[in-house]
Amino acid sequence: MRKERDLLAIGHTALDYIIQVNEFPLPNSATTINNMRTFHGGAAANVAVVASTLGLESSLVSAVGGDFPGSDYQNHLENLQINLDDMIIVGEDKTPTAFVLTDTNDDQIFYFYWGAASRFKESPVPEDAIMNVQAVHLATGDPTFNCRCGEFARESDKIISFDPGQDLHMYSPQDLLDVLKICDILFGNHHEIGRILESINMNIDQLRDYGPSIVVETRGRNGSVIYSDEKIQIDAIERDPTDPTGAGDSYRAGFLKPYLEGEPLEYCGKLASAVSSFIVEAEGCQTNIPTLEMAKERMGNSLE
């Protein structure tokens, strides 16, 4: 029998091309790339990596290509002791790849090649992986696969968090209703939460009555808001940003770490804010991950 772990992240593992430009080009025009580097990424992998660094025993289920086994990325995840036993290997395809363009206003445009992740839809639910964790985080990925995994997790009495992220456009209103009904926590930035509410024709209170009792809305430099039985405003920890990519994923991991340990929601939000403040200081989603002690120290300093 497997040893029970804290958190299973389900969704994309990807290679990220982080591209810096002054401004986005108009159609039929061009712009100069100021800098371009390749990093480890993918929303589910980001959450698993940050959670593991913070001390959660993490597992990961992603659909990856034949280029993944034996790669630096696989070795990196295994060195963090992230369980990869249930990864979906599609030998004839490539690992998903993201092209993330960021302008000088920190606005972003994403292009995403699904590659092996197109097999999510036909893949079986990783029942053993779900059974052997305390919580399941449904990240970017195929809506049908996420729904099926979420339903099994609910039947198995697991804590479920959901963050559709950049794949929100793939969810029909019924898909969203199906997942939201069985999740405990919904994460999203202010644009995504607004689009979700519009799609399902609900307000925050109606959404919380319907499904997730906790809705966490991140607002960039304006911090974040946690909607529960009360509305909790969390201030951002101001840092000099280099690259905002991955800040949201690190916030989710930073929130889930204390949440799974029974800490109050305000504490969860403040620690999450501290964790994400490290990520924006360097290019790449997994480049500047703090330890739990580092995040707590920065959180404490921000309260003085």
ABEGO torsion letter per residue (X at the ends): XBBBBABBBBEBBBBBBBBBBABBBBBGBBBBBABBBBBBBEAAAAAAAAAAAAGBBBBBBBBBBAAABGBAAAAAAAAAGBBAAABBBBAABBBBBBBBBBBAAGBBBBBBBAEAAAAAAABBBBAAAAAABABBBBBBEBAAAAAAAAAAAAAAGBBBBBBAEAAAAABBAAAAAAAAAABABBBBBAAAAAAAAAAAGBBAAAAAAABBABBBBBAEAAEBBBBBABBBBBBBBBBBBABABGAAAAAAAAAAAAAAAGBBAAAAAAAAAAAAAAAAABBEAAABBBBAAAAAAAAAAAAX
